[in-house]
Each structure stands twice: as structure tokens, then as C-alpha cells.
Amino acid sequence: TLYNRWRPRIQRREFRISGLNLAYYLALRKRDLRPLQAALMPWGLSSLGRIEARVIPNLDAVIATLGAICGESIPHPRLSLFYRGQRLLRHQTNRVFGAPPARRVRIMVTMPSEAAHDAALVHDLLEHGMNCIRINCAHDTPDDWASMIANLRRAEERTGRRARVAMDLGGPKIRTESVLTNGKRLKIGDTLLLTLQPPDESLPFRFQAQCTLPQVFQQVQSGAEVWIDDGRIGGLVETVDQHGLHLRVTHAGAEGEKLKAGKGINFPGTDLTLPALTDDDLRDLPFIARHADIINYSFVQDASDMRRLQDALAEHLPHPERMAIVAKIETQRAIRNLPEIIVQAAGRQPFGVMIARGDLAVEIGYQRLAEMQEQILWLCEAAHVPVIWATQVLENLVKKGRPSRAEMTDAAMAERAECVMLNKGPYILDAVTILDDVLRRMNAHQSKKTAQLRALRSWGEV
């Protein structure tokens, strides 16, 4: 069975029940359960729609009740077994994010560069509801990171509140480096040369962009789809030659798009083989191992990537199994390998999953994002693994000071996860304050997929 294959990798006793439940869930979901759901509903029985955390107890409860209806005596599972999955998820969430605040869902905030010298900003964020700081090691310097953490520790002493430190390994992020545009915007039909070398004005290409990762040029072929700058610019690779990748632009705004340095590049149809742990990551790891509570692991593709980080941590920590790791799920390949990633990681240490919706949307297509987000949430709940709801949460509020209606609903739906991540921006303090309020309100109405039927008082006497 699947669990027997996983069993040698599960070193933590506390994950054995969770691993077994995940195996049962994957086996169950190979079947189309919709006819069974429809047949159970008229009898007032479980529709199996909230079975993730407790597969066998839930099925046993349905069978026992059906038996009672038919006049047969079938033992009902103990209540403690029925609610064990919720307790395990709560325990694992606390292992990753620390003791719970007044609400169930935590708030993680990405630290801007000014957090290194603006102690008041960190203090105010902590006081208004932040539960975890996120430091992206792709930006700033170790001295800046140390200052951010020192400011957090001082704020903790003054407020009596506690927050975890999460540090992102940069990973093999493919970006534009130097660019050549001749002051023009890229429009549909234009040709863009992606090259390993800096732009060369002697070449017959009006638009050129240097790409940060040389491995790309050995793996991307003609016909490949390419997206730049979170999907603002889209194109197809027409030819590959000694100069690089020749792209024909297929997607751009009506007025064209500015090609900028430092923007992400995605190849969604190409199964790139890139090391999740880069040389830069290995250089940053000693600092991270000393200072972080959580390592956010970028561009994890499979269980072997997770094993590399675990082995590297063992070189820097006497007890690497105590370090929490969060796998950032950003590609189709990571989704496909998610059960193996979970078992490899959670079988050895505290573990969580981040739904990195920015790169993930570009990689799998925006129309599939909501579907995949749900499936990741289901799978992680079955494994009793906490989830971080990330990317563009309250983005308009953070950047412009005023939220859109849709992103307020998105923030409320984050109650489905265990943590919500906010990106940096000039109105980040306002965003933390409002998100804290939204999550406290939703805490009374929703817990994961289960509606909490608090008395409705909005309509008075009717």
C-alpha cells in the first residue's frame, strides 16, 4: 500500500496517524464520490464534504448510522477518533507558527527594507496583529536581516506579544537582468531576445533581456510558452540559437508593456530541472539556521528537493528536526508531487505549505488557480499540515490604501487556511489592522470548510 511505501521515511511518531490518513484520503479521492454524496443527503447523513482530516472515522460514522436505519447494530467510532484530525492539525499549526493568538488564523507580514532601521514600524505591526515576520533573502543583506529580527525582539519585549521569524530561501527564480528597449514598449507581434549575455546593441533586436539562469537555455525549446512580469507579457519561443531564445510577443496591454529588469520569467509548459537549493541559498543557510523559526523553501519540485534541504540543515544545526520548513508550491510539478513532498518533510520535522499564488497562477493558468488552491487545501488538511494563503492578499489596500471588494472577499476566504501572508507596501499597517478584524469576524462563521452557525443578528425581528 501507499502508506507502507511511505513508512520508512516517517521518523516522527506524531505524523504516522497523519500520513496514514493522507494515504486513505488519496485512495478515496480516486473515486467519483458525487453519486454517493447525492444518495446520502436525503437521509440527513454526511455528504463526505468535510472528510479530509478524518477519513476512516467519517466513513465508519456514516456506515454505523446507515446500519441503524436498516436495523443493524454497527459500532459508531469513538468521538475522540472523529475529532482527532482537528487536534492534530491544531498541534502541527502550533509547532510551525507558535502559540495561537485570539483568532485561529495567523498573519504573516513581509518585511520591507525600512524594517531594518524603523523599529517603530515593526512594533506597530506586532501590536496590530502580526504573528510572523517574513524576510525574503533574495533582497537586502544579512546585516539588514539581523536588524529586522533585533527590532522584532525589542518589540516583543515591549508588547508582551510573540512572533515567529520566517526566512525565504531565494531559490532558482528566473528573472530578467539588464534589458534593452530603446525607450519603446513591447507590443503584440514584437520580437524579444532572451539571452544569457548582457544586451548587445549591435544585434538586430530592438528588445533584449538578459536571463539570470543559464540552465534555461539548455532546456527550453521552440514552441515553448513564456510569461514575464507576473504574466503582463506573454510570448512563444520561435527559435533557439547561439544568441538565445527568440520570442514572439502574444500577450501585452493595448498600449504595450514596459520591459523591466528584475522581473520574473515563467516557462509554464516546460518541465524545467533546476536545483531548488542554489549556491546563494547555501551561503545564506548558516545565518538562517541560527536566526529563523521557519524556512520558506522556494520552488520545491519533489521530495528529493526537500531531502537536500534537510541534509544541508543537518550540517548547521544540532537538532535539524526542530526547524520548521514551509514548502512554497509554485509549479505544476510541485502540485503533482505534493503528497511525496509532505511525507518527506512532515515525516521528519514541523512542516507547512504555502500556496504561492503569483507564480502558481502563471505556471498553471489563472483559470485553474482556484481549483488547484482548493485541492492543495484538501490534501494538506488530510495530512494535518498547516497552509499559508499567500500572494496579493489585500494588494490594493497594501499598495494604494484602499481595498477592492473582491480582495476583501478573498481575505475572508483565507479562513480556510492557517496563516495569511501580506506583501510589503506603504499601507501595510492598515492592511494588518483590517485583516485582523476580518479574520476575527470570520472566526465566528467559518472553520476550514465548516460553517459555524452563530446566531444571525443582522435582521433583528423578522
N, C-alpha and C positions, 0 to 999 in steps of 0.2 A: 504493500500500500504506500501511498504518498507519505504518510507520517513516518512509516518505518524507514523510508529513504532519508527523511529529514533528521531522524532521531540522533544520529552521531554528531550532528552539528549543534544540537541544543544542549549547551553546557549549563544554562541557568534553569534550575528546577522550576522557578516561578513561570517560565514560558512554556513548560511542557503542556499544560492544560490549554493554553492559548494556541500553541502550534497544532494540537490535535483538533481544536475547534475550527481552525483555519482549514485544515485538510477536509474535515466534514463539510464545511461551507462550500469549498471548491467542488467537491463531489456532488453536492446537492444542486448547485447552480449550473451544472452541466445539462440539467433538465429544464424544460419549459414548464414552470410552475403555475402559469396563468389559469389553465383549466382547473387545477386543484384549488387555487385561491377562490375562483368563482363558485366552486361546489361547496366550499366551507362557509362562505359568507352568509347564506340564508339560515344557517344553523347557529349563527352568532358566535362562531368559533374563530380562532386566529386565522388571519389571511396570510400568515407567514411573512408579512411585510416588515416585521421587525425582528427577524430571526438571527441576525448576524452574530450577536455576542453570545448566543446560547442555542446552538443548532439542535443538539440531541435533546436537551430538556424541553425545548419548544415543541419538537416533534412528538416526544413522549406525552406531553400535556394534551396535545390535540388527539392523539390516539386514545388516551385514557378517557377523555370526555366523549369521544365517539363511542367508545365501548360502553360507557354509562348510558348513553342514549339508546344503544342496542340491547341493554340489559346485561352486559357483560362487566365483570369486575376486573379492571385493569389498574394496577397501582399508578397513582399520579406521582410525578417526580417531586422530590423534596423541594420546598420553596427555596432553600439555601442554594440548591443547584440551579434553579431558574434564574436567580439574581447574581450568581457568581460572576458571570461575564461582565456585568456592570461594575462590580467591585474590582475585578482585575484591571479593567480599563482605567478606573479611577486611580488605582495603585500605580500603574505604569505612567499615567499622566503626571502624578506627583513625583515619580522618580526622575522624569525628564525636566519638568518645569518648577519643581518645588512645591511647597505647601500651597493649597488653593486660596485664592482671595475670596471676597464675599460672593462673587459670581463664579460660575463653573468654567467659563471660557477665559483664557488668559489673553493679554495684549502684548505683542512683541513690537518694538519700535526700532527701525533702522537709524543708527546714529549718523547725523550729518557731521561734516568735518569740524564745524564750530563746537561740537560737544567736547572736543579735546581741551578747549580753553574757556568755554562758557559753562561753568559749574551750575549756575542758576537754571539753565535750560534742563539739564539732567535732573536737578532737584524737582523742578516743576512737573516734568513728565512723570517722575516716580510718584509724586504727591497726587497727580490727577488720574492715576490708574494704570500706568505702565507696569508690567510684571516681568519683562525680559528685554534687555537691550540686544540689538543685533549689530555686530561690527563686521563690515564686509572687507575682507583682507585684500580684495582687488583694488582698494582705494586707501589713501593715507599711508602712514608709516607706523612701525612698531612703537615709536615714541608717542604718536598720536593715540594709538590703541590703548597704551598704558595710561595715558592721561584721561581718556574716556572712562576707563574702568576705575581709576582713582576718584574721579568725580562722582561716579555711581556709589562707591563705597562711602564717601563722605555724606552723600545724600541719604543713604541708608541709615547712617548713624543719627542724622538729624530728624528723620521722619519716623524711624522705627519700622519702616517697610523694608521688604527684601525683594530683590530682582535677580534673575539668572543672567549670566553673560553667554550669549551665543555668538560664535565667530564663524563666518563663512570662509571656507577654502575657495579660492578663486576658480579653480578648475580650468578645463581646456575651453574657455569661452572664445569663440571665433569672433573677431571684431575687425572693423576697418581701422587701419592705422592712418598713414598720411594719404591725402586724396588730392586729385586734380580735377577741377570742374570748369576752369576758365570763367568763373563767375556765372555760370549757367545752371539751371535746374534740370534734373533728369525728367524726361517725359516718356510716355509710352512710345515704343519704337526706337528709342535711342540705344546705342551700344555702350556697354560699360566693361572695361577690362579690369578683372580682379587679378592681382599679381602678387608674387612673393616679394618683389623688389619695390623700392620707392617709385612713385610715378616718374615717367620719363617723357618730357615734352617733345622729344624727337620722334616718338612713336605716333602713328596715325590714329590716336584715340583721344577724343575730346574729354571723355570721362574715364578716370582711372582711380582705383583704390587699392592700396596695399592691404593684404590679408595677414593676420597675425600668426596663423598656424600653417607651417609648411606641409604637414601631413595631408591637408585638404587636397592639395594639387595632385597627389598620387591616387586619390580615391574617388574624386568627383568626375563624372563622365558627361559626354554630350547628352543633352536632353534633361539633365537634372534641373530641378526646381530650386530657386534661390530666393530668400527673403532677407531684406536688410532693414535695420532700424525698427524692430518690432512689427514688421510687416508693412511699413509705409512704402517700401519699394520692393517690387517683385519682378522676377525675371526668369528666363530659361537659359541654360548654358548651350550655346550654339556650337562652339568649337573649343577644343583644348589644344594649346600648342606651347612652344617654348616661352611665350610671353605670359601665359596664364590662362584664365578662364574668360571666354568671350560671352558676355551676357546680352541678350536682347530684352529690354525692359518691357514687361507686360502689364504691370500694375503701378500706377502713380496717380497722385491727385490731378485734378483738372488743370491746375496751374503749374504742375510739375512738383518735384520734391528736391530739397537740398540734400546733397550727398555730404555727410559729415564724418569726421574722424571719430573713433571710439564707439561706433555703433555696432550692435550685434549682427552677425550673419548666421542664417539658418539654412540648412540643406535638408528639408523635411523628407524628401523621397530617397535620400542616400543614407544607408546604414553605416555611418562613419565609425571606424575603430580608432578611438582616441583614448589615451590614458586619463582616467578620472583624476588621478593624483599626479600633478605636474611637478616640475623641478621647483617652481616658485612655491607650490604648496608644501613641499618637503622642507624648504627653507623656513617657511612660516610656522611649521608644525611645532617646533620646540617652544616657541612663545605661546602658541595656542594651548598646548598641553599644560603649561604652567598656569594659565590665567582663565581659560574658558570652563564653563559648566557644560556647554553644549557645542558640538561641532556640526555646523551645517555643511553637508557634503554635496558639492555641485556636480551635476552631470553624471550621476551614478547610472551605469547602464546594466550591470548584472551583479551577481553575488561575488564574482572574483574581484570587482572593484571594491566592494565592501571589505573583503578579506585583506586587500592591500593596505587599506587604511588601518584596520585592526592590527596588522603586523607592524606597521610603522609606528603606531601609538605604543606598542609594547617596547619599543626602543627608547621611549621618552618618559614612560610612566611606570611606577612600580605596580600599580593596580589599574591597568588599562580598561578592565571590565567595568570600572565605576564611571567612566566618561560616557556621557550621553551623546549619541550620534543621531542626527536628523538627515535622512536621505531626501535630497531635492529631486522630485520627479519632474523631468523636463523634456523627455523624449518618448516616442512610441516604443522604443526598445526597452526603456525603463519600465513602462507600464506592462509590457509583455512579461518581463522578468520580476515583477513586483513580489510575488509570493516567495521566490528564492531569495530576493534581497532582504525581505522581512525576516525570514528564518535565519539567514546568515548573521544578520545584525542583532535582532532581538534575542536570538539564541545565546548571545554572549554578553549583552550589555543593555542598559536602558536605551530605548530607540523610539524615534518618531519619524513621521513622513511629512514633507512639505509639498503641497500641490503648487508648484511654481507656474502659475497660470500664464505668465508672459511668454516664455519660451515654449511652454507646452502648447499654447493655442496656435503659435506659428508652426510648430512641428506637426501637429495632428490635424490642423484646420480649425478655425474658430467655430464652425458649426458642430464640431464633435466635442468641444471643450466641456459643455455642461454634462453631457453623457459620461465622459471619462472621469470628470470630477466626482460624480455620484458613485461610479464603480470603485474608484480609489477609496472613497469614504467607506463604502460597504466592506471592501476587503480588509481595510485597516481595523474597522470595528470588529470583524470576525477574528482578527489576530490580537485584539485588545491593545492596539497601537494608537497613540495619540496622533492627531493630524493638525498641521498648521495650514490655515486658509490664507493664501498669500497672493500678492501682486495686484496693484491698482485698487486696493480696498480704500474707499473714500478718497480716491485720487484727486478729484476736483476740489474737495474740501482741503486736502493737504497742500495742493499747489496754488489754488486760487481763492480759498477762503469760503467757498460756497459749494455745498454738495449737490449733485444731481439727484433726482428722485430715484432713478434706477440704482445708484450706488448705495443709497440708504437701505433699499430692499436687500441688496447684496450683503451689506454689513449685518443686517438682521438674520439673513440665512446662514451667516457664519456660525450661528449657534450649533450648527451641525458638526462643527469641528471642536477641537480642544484649545486652539490658540488662533489668534488672528494677527497677521503681520501688516504693519503700516510702513510705507516708504517715507523717506525724508522729504521735507518741504517747508516753506515759510510758515504754514499754519498747522504744523504738526501738533502743537499743544491743544489747539481747538479740536483737532481730529481725535486725539486721545480722550478728551473730555466727553465729546459726543458719542464716541464708540463705547466708552464705559457706560454711559447712560442707556444706549440701545441694548447692550448685552445684558445689563441688569434687568431691563424690562422684559426682554425675550426669555430670560432665565425662568420667568414665571409662566411662560407659554409653551416653551419648546425644550426638549432634552434629546439631543441627537435627532432621530426620526420620530420620536414620540411626542405627540401634542399633550401639553399639560392643561387640563380643563379647569383653570382658575375661573372663579365666578366672573361673569361679564357685567361690568357696571357702567358701560358707556351709554346705555339707553334708558336707564332709570326704570320707571314704571311703564310697562307696555301691556 
